Amino acid sequence: MSLLLSVYHCMQSVVHFEMKDGTRVLFWHDVWCGYCPLKIQFPGLFRMARFKCATIQEVVSRNGDTCHWNLTFVRSLNDWEEVNICSLLALLVGKEVLPEGKDEIVWWLNS
């Protein structure tokens, strides 16, 4: 199992996901928004996430053409943690989950 994890972490350094419908991309674990997984960028929020292995499709809802991010945590955020959620939501602005099309793995060198 540790060999498989090592290969996975090595692959994350050379590939990222181009998100389409969000069915294949793990919200916290995969590289799809920036240059490292969101669990690395926001470790405090990741520790509190209710669904750590959720796909993007599972944490987004659509209202017409608008996407809404539905992140749930095991407890309410404290005042000092609100800065982190605001930073995360600011990062997600403009990220759109498409109604169709499959997520794709892209080599960093090709993008």
DARA-V953808 format. One record per residue. PHI is phi as a letter, one per 40 degrees, with the letter a starting at -180 (none if undefined). PSI is psi in radians with two decimals (999 if undefined). BURIAL is 1 if it has 24 or more other C-alpha atoms within 12 Angstrom, else 0. Layout:
((PHI PSI BURIAL) (PHI PSI BURIAL))
This chain:
((none -0.70 0) (c -0.56 0) (c -0.76 0) (c -0.73 0) (c -0.68 0) (c -0.76 0) (c -0.74 0) (c -0.83 0) (c -0.63 0) (c -0.73 0) (c -0.60 0) (c -0.44 1) (c -0.25 0) (b -0.15 0) (b 2.80 1) (a 2.95 1) (c 2.40 1) (c 1.89 1) (c 2.37 1) (b -1.46 0) (c -0.12 1) (g 0.19 1) (c -0.38 1) (b -0.09 1) (b 2.19 1) (c 2.20 1) (d -0.89 1) (c -0.53 1) (c -0.54 1) (c 2.75 1) (c 1.87 1) (a -0.28 1) (b 1.52 1) (h -2.81 1) (b 0.03 0) (a 2.86 1) (c 2.65 1) (c -0.49 1) (c -0.44 1) (c -0.69 0) (c -0.57 1) (b 1.17 1) (c -0.60 0) (c -0.75 0) (c -0.68 1) (c -0.74 1) (d -0.56 0) (c -0.11 0) (c 2.32 1) (c -0.70 0) (b 1.53 0) (c -0.39 1) (b 0.43 0) (c 2.52 1) (c 2.91 1) (c -0.71 1) (d -0.55 1) (c -0.30 1) (b 0.16 1) (b 2.53 1) (b 2.68 0) (b 2.45 0) (b 1.62 0) (g -2.12 0) (c 0.02 0) (b 2.34 0) (c 2.41 1) (b 2.26 0) (c 2.12 1) (b 1.40 0) (c 2.29 1) (b 2.51 0) (b 2.79 0) (c -0.24 0) (a 2.94 0) (c 2.61 0) (c 2.51 0) (c 2.88 0) (d -0.81 0) (c -0.26 0) (c -0.27 0) (c -0.51 0) (c -0.71 0) (c -0.77 0) (c -0.61 1) (c -0.70 0) (c -0.73 0) (c -0.83 1) (c -0.61 0) (c -0.63 0) (c -0.57 0) (c -0.27 1) (d 2.29 0) (g -0.26 0) (c 2.17 1) (b 2.36 1) (c 2.12 1) (c 2.60 1) (c -0.36 0) (a 2.90 0) (h 2.42 0) (c 2.51 0) (c 2.58 1) (b 2.52 0) (c 2.28 0) (b 2.34 0) (c 2.41 0) (d -0.61 0) (c -0.41 0) (c -0.05 0) (b 999 0))
